[in-house]
Amino acid sequence: MDIFSVTTMLGGLAFFLYGMRLLSDSLEKSYNGDLNKNLKAVTKNKFFTILFGIGLTVAVQSSSAVTVMLVGLVNSGIIEFGDTIGVMMGSNIGTTLTAWILSLAGLQGDAWWINILKPANFSPILAFVGILITMISKRQKTRNIGSVLLGFSILLFGMTVMSDSMAPLTEIEEFRNILTAFKNPVLAVFVGAIFTGIIQSSAASVAILQAFSISGGITYGMAIPLIMGLNIGTCVTALLSSIGVSKNAKKVAVTHLSIKIIGTLIFLIPFYILDAIFNFAFIDLEITPFMIAVIHSIFNVATTIVLLPFTKQLEALTNKLVPGGEKSDGFRIVLDDRLLAMPSVAVERSLETVIDMSDLSMQAFLESVEILFDYDDNKAEQILEMEEKIDKYEDYLGTFMMKLSKISLSDADTKNVTKILHTIDDFERIGDHAVNLVDVAREIHEKKVEFSPDAAKEIKVITAAMREIVEMTSQCFRTNDPILASNVEPLEQVIDGLKLNIKKNHIMRLQTGACTINHGFVLNDMITNYGRVSDHCSNVAVAVIESGHGTFGTHEYLNSVKNHNNEDFEKKFNDYSERFAI
């Protein structure tokens, strides 16, 4: 054993960790989203919640990332703390998959089918196929598959390098003496927890233990408590992520730790009691990578089976350890940075938040229209409060989007982030125009402005058109429907025409004495705000349409539909012109 063996071992660990990161990132980019919807759908059934946790962890290859994400979701007020317990249990089971794959390195035999299953033999094939796919394919989804294969092969290569470099350790007497100390189960649990806490990956820790076991010298008596400790150490990531969050979010990390500690106690105490009675012969036998995977899985599955009926008691225990907790106040925007651990989830949550913002903006506008001729101080105050909330939405979303845009995202997530960045300013401005209309309504009320019958009729027509364009824009953005969005621009053009006609007609009435200058000021403010809101609706609709192919060329799109004999546009424009004629 020399310095080169040490550097080789560290290099193998570096390859392993990098391969795991690449594998996790690539799998995460392939994740299809809708996590919030799926999670809420399964929380009513403990069994489905566990399956969801298993599937999610297998999909992203990181139980730590899943737990950190749960902390962020609870801190955001998206889900309740109690709903995360089953997901955490399932995540603990899902993380054992890596150990099973790596256990193939310990296969013995000369048969061809055994040799082909050994990572050292099939990982080069995966690497070649993976790099070939990433170089040739033009589709992001296909390139993600290539990256998955590359990450997997690098991970397996790192495992092989670590195993080969550790072989000389078994010949060193001092190293054997160190391993003997791990026969003390308390020390082994403690060392396992500390080691995993440092590298913050239980899968990597178990892999290193498997690599040691290939070289020999690791017995069942050493491995079993080490595995328990490795499982406890993985809680460090969640505990660190819970710093500075709400008490309800802290409870997620504490529950995660409680599950691991309770599982270790109910596993080790009976085991060593039975060993003292029956003196298990296998305790001093050398363990294989396969049996490490078996024990790792048995521990996590058994812990889940034992604790599943007691989730309410676990929740009560955590509530005693972390007393208190915030309740939702009905309006809480928290785009938690911890969600960035799983970018697709962060993008999904951002979309839900901007939809909430759009709904509030549209509601503020529609209510401001309601009080134009039926003024109410209470409703006016509510609209002002809505606008303040809309401003908060813009601040939160703008800051979070900047952080999210710096992360490597899938093509679909990148398009969604771009769509959000293109629309949040429009929704904020719609809220501002709603406030402007409140001022118009107050002026009409205080000055007792009464429009002529012709002016009132024209205002009724353009107001009806505004209601339709706002509701249509809200619906197309919520459903991401480009077909519905294509109806917005023709109606916006009709509204522009209505504005010009109303102004022209007002001037004619002014000349005949049917209207006054004061009427003109109020009318001009009203239709000016109407026109600007319809412009913002047009921008949002274009963003929905363009997000499908990621161009986001607003002016280019509008020019193309208006100036190139677009029959569909002309038909819709004519239909709206007939419906909203004055």
C-alpha positions as CSV (number, residue, x, y, z in Angstrom):
1,M,0.0,0.0,0.0
2,D,1.6,3.3,-1.1
3,I,0.6,6.9,-1.8
4,F,-0.5,5.9,-5.4
5,S,-3.0,3.4,-4.0
6,V,-4.5,6.2,-1.8
7,T,-4.7,8.6,-4.7
8,T,-6.3,5.9,-6.9
9,M,-8.9,5.2,-4.2
10,L,-9.7,8.9,-4.0
11,G,-9.9,9.1,-7.8
12,G,-12.3,6.2,-7.8
13,L,-14.5,7.9,-5.2
14,A,-14.4,11.1,-7.3
15,F,-15.6,9.1,-10.4
16,F,-18.3,7.4,-8.3
17,L,-19.6,10.7,-6.9
18,Y,-19.5,12.4,-10.2
19,G,-21.2,9.5,-11.9
20,M,-24.0,9.6,-9.3
21,R,-24.4,13.3,-9.8
22,L,-24.6,13.0,-13.6
23,L,-27.0,10.1,-13.3
24,S,-29.2,11.9,-10.8
25,D,-29.3,15.2,-12.8
26,S,-30.1,13.4,-16.0
27,L,-32.9,11.3,-14.5
28,E,-34.3,14.5,-12.9
29,K,-34.3,16.3,-16.2
30,S,-36.4,13.4,-17.6
31,Y,-38.9,13.7,-14.8
32,N,-42.2,14.8,-16.2
33,G,-43.4,17.1,-13.4
34,D,-46.9,17.2,-11.9
35,L,-45.3,16.3,-8.5
36,N,-47.6,18.4,-6.4
37,K,-50.7,17.0,-8.1
38,N,-49.5,13.4,-7.8
39,L,-48.4,13.9,-4.2
40,K,-51.7,15.4,-3.1
41,A,-53.5,12.5,-4.9
42,V,-51.7,9.8,-3.0
43,T,-51.4,11.3,0.5
44,K,-54.8,9.8,1.5
45,N,-53.4,6.3,1.2
46,K,-50.3,5.3,3.2
47,F,-49.4,2.5,0.8
48,F,-49.6,4.7,-2.3
49,T,-47.6,7.4,-0.5
50,I,-44.8,4.9,0.1
51,L,-44.9,3.7,-3.5
52,F,-44.7,7.4,-4.6
53,G,-41.6,7.9,-2.4
54,I,-40.0,4.8,-3.8
55,G,-40.7,5.8,-7.4
56,L,-39.5,9.4,-6.9
57,T,-36.3,8.3,-5.3
58,V,-35.6,5.8,-8.0
59,A,-36.3,8.5,-10.6
60,V,-33.8,11.0,-9.2
61,Q,-31.4,8.5,-7.5
62,S,-31.1,10.6,-4.3
63,S,-33.1,10.2,-1.1
64,S,-31.3,13.2,0.3
65,A,-32.7,15.4,-2.6
66,V,-36.2,14.0,-2.0
67,T,-36.1,14.8,1.7
68,V,-34.7,18.3,1.1
69,M,-37.4,18.8,-1.5
70,L,-40.0,17.8,1.1
71,V,-38.6,20.3,3.6
72,G,-39.0,23.0,0.9
73,L,-42.6,21.9,0.0
74,V,-43.7,22.0,3.6
75,N,-41.9,25.3,4.2
76,S,-43.8,26.7,1.1
77,G,-47.1,25.6,2.6
78,I,-47.8,23.3,-0.4
79,I,-48.3,20.1,1.6
80,E,-48.7,19.3,5.3
81,F,-45.9,18.0,7.4
82,G,-47.8,14.8,8.2
83,D,-48.2,13.9,4.5
84,T,-44.5,13.6,4.1
85,I,-43.9,10.7,6.5
86,G,-45.0,8.0,4.0
87,V,-42.9,9.6,1.2
88,M,-39.8,9.6,3.5
89,M,-40.3,5.9,4.3
90,G,-40.7,5.1,0.6
91,S,-37.6,7.2,-0.2
92,N,-35.6,5.1,2.3
93,I,-36.5,2.0,0.3
94,G,-35.9,3.5,-3.1
95,T,-32.4,4.5,-2.3
96,T,-31.4,0.8,-1.8
97,L,-31.5,0.3,-5.6
98,T,-28.0,1.6,-6.1
99,A,-26.6,-1.0,-3.6
100,W,-28.3,-3.8,-5.6
101,I,-26.8,-2.7,-8.8
102,L,-23.3,-2.3,-7.3
103,S,-23.6,-5.7,-5.7
104,L,-23.0,-7.2,-9.2
105,A,-19.3,-6.3,-8.7
106,G,-19.0,-9.2,-6.3
107,L,-20.3,-11.9,-8.6
108,Q,-18.0,-14.9,-8.8
109,G,-17.6,-17.4,-11.7
110,D,-16.3,-17.8,-15.2
111,A,-19.5,-18.3,-17.1
112,W,-20.1,-15.7,-19.9
113,W,-23.4,-14.6,-18.4
114,I,-21.8,-14.0,-15.0
115,N,-18.9,-12.0,-16.6
116,I,-21.3,-9.9,-18.7
117,L,-23.1,-8.9,-15.5
118,K,-20.0,-7.6,-13.8
119,P,-19.8,-3.8,-13.9
120,A,-16.2,-3.8,-15.1
121,N,-17.4,-5.6,-18.3
122,F,-20.6,-3.9,-19.1
123,S,-19.9,-0.4,-18.0
124,P,-17.7,0.4,-21.0
125,I,-20.5,-0.7,-23.3
126,L,-22.9,1.7,-21.5
127,A,-20.3,4.5,-21.7
128,F,-19.9,4.0,-25.5
129,V,-23.7,3.8,-26.2
130,G,-24.3,6.8,-23.9
131,I,-21.7,9.1,-25.5
132,L,-22.9,8.0,-29.0
133,I,-26.5,9.0,-28.1
134,T,-25.5,12.4,-26.7
135,M,-23.3,13.2,-29.7
136,I,-25.8,12.0,-32.4
137,S,-29.2,12.8,-31.0
138,K,-30.8,16.2,-31.5
139,R,-33.7,15.6,-29.1
140,Q,-33.2,16.6,-25.5
141,K,-35.1,13.7,-24.1
142,T,-32.9,11.2,-26.0
143,R,-29.7,13.0,-25.0
144,N,-30.9,12.7,-21.4
145,I,-31.0,9.0,-21.8
146,G,-27.5,9.1,-23.1
147,S,-26.4,11.1,-20.1
148,V,-28.1,8.6,-17.8
149,L,-26.1,5.8,-19.4
150,L,-22.9,7.8,-19.1
151,G,-23.5,8.7,-15.5
152,F,-24.3,5.0,-14.7
153,S,-21.1,3.8,-16.4
154,I,-18.9,6.4,-14.7
155,L,-20.4,5.4,-11.3
156,L,-19.7,1.7,-12.0
157,F,-16.1,2.6,-13.2
158,G,-15.5,4.5,-10.0
159,M,-16.7,1.5,-7.9
160,T,-14.3,-0.8,-9.8
161,V,-11.4,1.6,-9.3
162,M,-12.1,1.9,-5.5
163,S,-12.3,-1.9,-5.2
164,D,-9.0,-2.5,-6.9
165,S,-7.2,0.2,-4.9
166,M,-8.5,-1.1,-1.6
167,A,-7.2,-4.7,-2.2
168,P,-3.7,-4.0,-0.7
169,L,-5.3,-2.7,2.5
170,T,-6.2,-6.3,3.5
171,E,-2.5,-7.1,3.7
172,I,-1.7,-4.3,6.3
173,E,-1.9,-5.4,9.9
174,E,-2.6,-1.9,11.2
175,F,-5.6,-1.6,8.9
176,R,-6.9,-5.0,10.1
177,N,-6.6,-3.7,13.7
178,I,-8.7,-0.6,12.8
179,L,-11.4,-2.8,11.3
180,T,-11.4,-4.9,14.5
181,A,-12.6,-1.9,16.4
182,F,-15.8,-1.9,14.3
183,K,-16.8,-5.0,16.1
184,N,-18.1,-2.6,18.7
185,P,-21.6,-1.9,17.3
186,V,-22.0,1.5,19.0
187,L,-18.7,2.7,17.5
188,A,-19.6,1.2,14.1
189,V,-22.9,3.0,14.1
190,F,-21.2,6.3,15.1
191,V,-18.5,6.1,12.5
192,G,-21.0,5.1,9.8
193,A,-23.2,8.1,10.7
194,I,-20.2,10.6,10.7
195,F,-18.8,9.3,7.5
196,T,-22.1,9.6,5.6
197,G,-22.7,13.0,7.2
198,I,-19.5,14.2,5.7
199,I,-20.1,13.0,2.1
200,Q,-23.9,13.4,2.4
201,S,-24.8,10.4,0.4
202,S,-25.9,7.1,1.9
203,A,-25.7,5.4,-1.5
204,A,-22.0,6.5,-1.9
205,S,-21.2,5.3,1.7
206,V,-22.8,1.9,1.1
207,A,-20.9,1.7,-2.2
208,I,-17.6,2.3,-0.4
209,L,-18.5,-0.3,2.1
210,Q,-19.2,-2.7,-0.8
211,A,-15.9,-1.9,-2.3
212,F,-14.1,-2.7,0.9
213,S,-16.0,-5.9,1.2
214,I,-14.8,-7.1,-2.3
215,S,-11.2,-6.8,-1.0
216,G,-12.1,-8.8,2.1
217,G,-11.7,-8.1,5.8
218,I,-15.2,-6.8,6.4
219,T,-17.3,-9.2,8.5
220,Y,-21.1,-9.3,9.1
221,G,-20.5,-8.2,12.6
222,M,-18.7,-5.0,11.3
223,A,-21.0,-4.4,8.4
224,I,-24.4,-4.6,10.0
225,P,-24.0,-1.7,12.5
226,L,-22.0,0.3,9.9
227,I,-25.0,0.0,7.6
228,M,-27.3,1.3,10.4
229,G,-24.9,4.2,10.9
230,L,-24.7,5.0,7.2
231,N,-28.5,5.3,7.2
232,I,-28.6,7.7,10.1
233,G,-25.8,9.8,8.6
234,T,-27.9,10.5,5.5
235,C,-30.2,12.7,7.6
236,V,-27.5,15.3,7.9
237,T,-28.5,16.8,4.5
238,A,-32.1,17.3,5.6
239,L,-31.1,18.7,9.0
240,L,-28.8,21.2,7.3
241,S,-31.5,22.2,4.9
242,S,-34.0,22.8,7.8
243,I,-31.9,25.7,9.1
244,G,-33.9,28.9,8.9
245,V,-37.2,27.3,7.8
246,S,-40.6,27.2,9.5
247,K,-41.2,24.9,12.4
248,N,-43.4,22.7,10.2
249,A,-40.6,22.3,7.7
250,K,-38.1,21.5,10.6
251,K,-40.4,18.7,11.5
252,V,-39.7,16.9,8.2
253,A,-36.0,16.7,9.0
254,V,-36.6,15.7,12.6
255,T,-39.0,12.9,11.5
256,H,-36.5,11.7,9.0
257,L,-33.9,11.4,11.7
258,S,-36.4,9.8,14.1
259,I,-37.3,7.1,11.6
260,K,-33.6,6.2,11.1
261,I,-32.8,6.1,14.8
262,I,-35.9,4.1,15.8
263,G,-35.3,1.7,13.0
264,T,-31.7,1.2,14.1
265,L,-32.8,0.5,17.7
266,I,-35.5,-1.9,16.8
267,F,-33.1,-3.7,14.4
268,L,-29.9,-3.8,16.4
269,I,-31.1,-4.4,20.0
270,P,-33.1,-7.6,19.2
271,F,-30.3,-8.8,16.8
272,Y,-27.6,-8.6,19.5
273,I,-29.8,-10.1,22.2
274,L,-30.4,-13.1,19.9
275,D,-26.7,-13.2,19.1
276,A,-25.9,-13.4,22.8
277,I,-28.3,-16.3,23.2
278,F,-27.6,-18.3,20.0
279,N,-24.1,-17.1,19.1
280,F,-24.7,-16.6,15.4
281,A,-21.9,-18.3,13.5
282,F,-22.0,-15.9,10.5
283,I,-21.0,-12.9,12.6
284,D,-17.3,-13.4,11.9
285,L,-17.7,-14.4,8.3
286,E,-16.6,-12.0,5.5
287,I,-19.6,-10.2,4.0
288,T,-20.1,-9.8,0.2
289,P,-21.4,-6.8,-1.7
290,F,-24.6,-8.8,-2.4
291,M,-25.3,-9.4,1.3
292,I,-24.6,-5.7,2.1
293,A,-27.4,-4.8,-0.4
294,V,-29.6,-7.4,1.2
295,I,-29.1,-6.1,4.7
296,H,-29.4,-2.5,3.5
297,S,-32.8,-3.3,2.0
298,I,-34.0,-5.5,4.9
299,F,-33.3,-2.6,7.3
300,N,-35.2,0.0,5.3
301,V,-38.1,-2.3,4.4
302,A,-38.5,-3.7,7.9
303,T,-38.3,-0.2,9.4
304,T,-41.1,0.9,7.1
305,I,-43.3,-2.2,7.8
306,V,-42.9,-1.7,11.6
307,L,-43.4,2.0,11.7
308,L,-46.1,2.4,9.0
309,P,-49.0,1.7,11.4
310,F,-47.5,4.3,13.8
311,T,-47.3,7.3,11.5
312,K,-49.7,9.3,13.8
313,Q,-47.5,8.5,16.8
314,L,-44.4,9.5,14.8
315,E,-46.1,12.8,14.0
316,A,-47.0,13.3,17.6
317,L,-43.5,12.6,18.7
318,T,-42.1,15.1,16.3
319,N,-44.7,17.7,17.4
320,K,-43.3,17.2,21.0
321,L,-39.7,17.5,19.8
322,V,-40.5,20.6,17.7
323,P,-43.5,22.2,19.4
324,G,-45.7,24.7,17.5
325,G,-46.0,25.4,13.8
326,E,-47.4,28.0,11.5
327,K,-50.8,27.7,10.0
328,S,-51.6,29.0,6.6
329,D,-52.9,32.5,6.5
330,G,-54.6,31.9,3.1
331,F,-51.8,33.9,1.3
332,R,-48.3,32.6,1.6
333,I,-45.9,32.9,-1.3
334,V,-42.8,30.9,-0.6
335,L,-40.7,29.7,-3.5
336,D,-38.2,27.9,-1.2
337,D,-34.6,27.6,-2.4
338,R,-34.6,24.0,-1.2
339,L,-36.9,23.2,-4.2
340,L,-33.9,23.9,-6.4
341,A,-32.5,20.5,-5.3
342,M,-35.0,19.1,-7.9
343,P,-35.3,21.7,-10.6
344,S,-38.3,20.2,-12.4
345,V,-40.2,20.4,-9.1
346,A,-39.1,24.0,-8.6
347,V,-40.3,24.9,-12.1
348,E,-43.6,23.1,-11.5
349,R,-44.1,25.1,-8.3
350,S,-43.2,28.3,-10.0
351,L,-45.8,27.6,-12.7
352,E,-48.4,27.1,-10.0
353,T,-47.4,30.3,-8.3
354,V,-47.6,32.4,-11.5
355,I,-51.0,30.9,-12.2
356,D,-52.1,32.1,-8.8
357,M,-50.7,35.5,-9.7
358,S,-52.5,35.6,-13.0
359,D,-55.8,34.6,-11.3
360,L,-55.4,37.4,-8.8
361,S,-54.5,39.9,-11.5
362,M,-57.6,39.0,-13.6
363,Q,-59.8,39.1,-10.5
364,A,-58.6,42.5,-9.5
365,F,-59.3,43.8,-13.0
366,L,-62.8,42.3,-13.3
367,E,-63.7,43.7,-9.8
368,S,-62.4,47.1,-10.8
369,V,-64.7,47.0,-13.8
370,E,-67.6,46.1,-11.5
371,I,-67.3,49.2,-9.4
372,L,-66.9,51.6,-12.3
373,F,-70.7,52.4,-12.2
374,D,-71.5,50.9,-8.8
375,Y,-68.7,52.3,-6.6
376,D,-68.1,50.7,-3.2
377,D,-65.3,51.8,-0.8
378,N,-64.8,48.3,0.6
379,K,-64.5,46.7,-2.8
380,A,-62.0,49.4,-3.8
381,E,-59.9,48.7,-0.7
382,Q,-59.9,45.0,-1.6
383,I,-58.7,45.7,-5.1
384,L,-55.8,47.8,-3.6
385,E,-54.9,44.9,-1.3
386,M,-55.0,42.5,-4.3
387,E,-52.5,44.7,-6.1
388,E,-50.1,44.7,-3.2
389,K,-50.2,40.9,-3.2
390,I,-49.6,40.9,-7.0
391,D,-46.5,43.0,-6.4
392,K,-45.3,40.4,-3.9
393,Y,-45.8,37.7,-6.4
394,E,-43.7,39.5,-8.9
395,D,-40.9,40.1,-6.4
396,Y,-40.8,36.4,-5.3
397,L,-41.1,35.0,-8.8
398,G,-38.5,37.4,-10.4
399,T,-35.9,36.5,-7.7
400,F,-36.6,32.8,-7.8
401,M,-36.6,32.7,-11.6
402,M,-33.1,34.2,-11.7
403,K,-31.8,31.5,-9.4
404,L,-33.6,28.8,-11.4
405,S,-32.3,30.0,-14.8
406,K,-28.7,29.5,-13.6
407,I,-29.3,25.8,-13.1
408,S,-29.1,23.2,-15.9
409,L,-32.6,22.5,-17.0
410,S,-34.4,20.3,-19.5
411,D,-35.7,21.9,-22.6
412,A,-39.3,21.7,-21.3
413,D,-38.3,23.4,-18.0
414,T,-36.3,26.0,-19.8
415,K,-39.3,26.9,-22.0
416,N,-41.5,27.2,-18.9
417,V,-39.0,29.4,-17.1
418,T,-38.8,31.7,-20.1
419,K,-42.6,31.8,-20.3
420,I,-42.8,32.8,-16.7
421,L,-40.2,35.5,-17.1
422,H,-42.1,36.8,-20.2
423,T,-45.5,37.0,-18.4
424,I,-45.0,38.1,-14.7
425,D,-44.5,41.7,-15.7
426,D,-47.7,41.6,-17.7
427,F,-49.7,40.2,-14.8
428,E,-48.3,42.9,-12.5
429,R,-49.2,45.6,-14.9
430,I,-52.7,44.4,-15.2
431,G,-53.0,44.7,-11.4
432,D,-51.7,48.3,-11.7
433,H,-54.3,49.2,-14.3
434,A,-57.0,47.7,-12.0
435,V,-55.9,50.3,-9.4
436,N,-56.1,53.0,-12.1
437,L,-59.7,52.0,-12.8
438,V,-60.5,52.2,-9.1
439,D,-59.4,55.8,-9.3
440,V,-61.6,56.3,-12.4
441,A,-64.5,54.7,-10.5
442,R,-64.0,57.0,-7.5
443,E,-63.9,60.0,-9.8
444,I,-67.1,59.0,-11.5
445,H,-68.7,58.5,-8.1
446,E,-67.5,61.7,-6.5
447,K,-68.2,63.9,-9.4
448,K,-71.5,62.1,-10.2
449,V,-70.5,61.7,-13.8
450,E,-73.3,60.5,-16.0
451,F,-72.6,59.5,-19.6
452,S,-75.0,60.0,-22.5
453,P,-77.0,57.0,-23.7
454,D,-74.7,56.5,-26.7
455,A,-71.5,56.8,-24.6
456,A,-73.0,54.3,-22.0
457,K,-73.8,51.9,-24.8
458,E,-70.3,52.1,-26.2
459,I,-68.7,51.6,-22.8
460,K,-70.9,48.6,-22.2
461,V,-69.7,47.0,-25.5
462,I,-66.0,47.6,-24.9
463,T,-66.4,46.4,-21.3
464,A,-67.9,43.2,-22.5
465,A,-65.0,42.7,-24.9
466,M,-62.6,43.4,-22.0
467,R,-64.2,40.8,-19.8
468,E,-64.0,38.2,-22.5
469,I,-60.3,38.9,-23.4
470,V,-59.3,38.8,-19.7
471,E,-61.1,35.6,-18.9
472,M,-59.8,34.0,-22.1
473,T,-56.2,35.0,-21.3
474,S,-56.5,33.6,-17.8
475,Q,-57.9,30.3,-19.0
476,C,-55.4,29.8,-21.8
477,F,-52.5,30.5,-19.5
478,R,-53.8,28.2,-16.7
479,T,-54.3,25.3,-19.2
480,N,-51.4,26.2,-21.4
481,D,-53.8,26.0,-24.4
482,P,-52.2,27.6,-27.6
483,I,-55.4,27.1,-29.6
484,L,-57.4,29.2,-27.1
485,A,-54.5,31.7,-26.9
486,S,-54.8,32.2,-30.6
487,N,-58.2,33.9,-30.1
488,V,-56.7,36.6,-27.9
489,E,-54.9,38.7,-30.6
490,P,-57.9,39.0,-32.9
491,L,-60.0,40.3,-30.0
492,E,-57.2,42.6,-29.0
493,Q,-57.3,44.2,-32.4
494,V,-61.1,44.6,-32.2
495,I,-60.6,46.4,-28.8
496,D,-58.1,48.7,-30.4
497,G,-60.7,49.5,-33.0
498,L,-63.3,50.1,-30.4
499,K,-61.0,52.5,-28.6
500,L,-60.5,54.7,-31.7
501,N,-64.2,54.7,-32.5
502,I,-65.2,55.6,-29.0
503,K,-62.8,58.5,-29.0
504,K,-64.0,59.7,-32.4
505,N,-67.6,59.4,-31.4
506,H,-66.9,61.3,-28.1
507,I,-65.4,64.2,-30.1
508,M,-68.5,64.3,-32.3
509,R,-70.8,64.3,-29.2
510,L,-68.6,67.0,-27.7
511,Q,-69.2,69.2,-30.7
512,T,-72.9,68.8,-30.5
513,G,-72.9,69.4,-26.7
514,A,-74.1,65.8,-25.8
515,C,-70.9,65.3,-23.7
516,T,-68.6,67.6,-21.8
517,I,-64.8,67.9,-21.3
518,N,-65.0,66.2,-17.9
519,H,-66.8,63.2,-19.5
520,G,-63.9,63.1,-21.9
521,F,-61.2,62.9,-19.3
522,V,-62.9,60.1,-17.4
523,L,-63.8,58.2,-20.6
524,N,-60.2,58.6,-22.0
525,D,-58.7,57.2,-18.7
526,M,-61.1,54.3,-18.8
527,I,-60.5,53.2,-22.3
528,T,-56.7,53.9,-22.1
529,N,-56.5,51.4,-19.2
530,Y,-58.7,49.0,-21.1
531,G,-56.4,49.2,-24.1
532,R,-53.3,48.6,-22.1
533,V,-54.8,45.6,-20.3
534,S,-55.7,44.1,-23.6
535,D,-52.1,44.6,-24.8
536,H,-50.8,42.7,-21.8
537,C,-53.3,40.0,-22.5
538,S,-51.9,39.8,-26.0
539,N,-48.4,39.4,-24.6
540,V,-49.4,36.6,-22.3
541,A,-51.3,34.8,-25.1
542,V,-48.2,35.0,-27.4
543,A,-46.0,33.6,-24.6
544,V,-48.4,30.6,-24.3
545,I,-48.3,30.1,-28.1
546,E,-44.5,30.6,-28.5
547,S,-43.6,28.4,-25.5
548,G,-44.5,25.4,-27.6
549,H,-41.4,25.9,-29.7
550,G,-39.3,28.1,-27.5
551,T,-38.9,31.2,-29.8
552,F,-40.7,33.9,-27.8
553,G,-40.5,36.4,-30.6
554,T,-43.6,38.5,-29.7
555,H,-43.3,41.1,-32.4
556,E,-42.3,38.6,-35.1
557,Y,-45.3,36.4,-34.2
558,L,-47.8,39.4,-34.2
559,N,-46.5,40.6,-37.5
560,S,-46.8,37.1,-39.0
561,V,-50.5,36.7,-38.0
562,K,-51.6,40.2,-39.0
563,N,-49.6,40.8,-42.2
564,H,-49.5,37.5,-44.1
565,N,-53.1,37.0,-45.1
566,N,-53.8,34.7,-42.2
567,E,-57.3,33.4,-42.9
568,D,-57.8,32.0,-39.4
569,F,-56.9,35.4,-37.9
570,E,-59.2,37.3,-40.3
571,K,-62.1,35.0,-39.6
572,K,-61.8,35.4,-35.8
573,F,-61.3,39.1,-36.2
574,N,-64.5,39.5,-38.2
575,D,-66.4,37.3,-35.8
576,Y,-65.4,39.5,-32.8
577,S,-66.0,42.6,-34.8
578,E,-69.6,41.6,-35.4
579,R,-70.1,40.5,-31.8
580,F,-68.7,43.7,-30.3
581,A,-70.0,46.3,-32.8
582,I,-71.0,49.8,-31.7
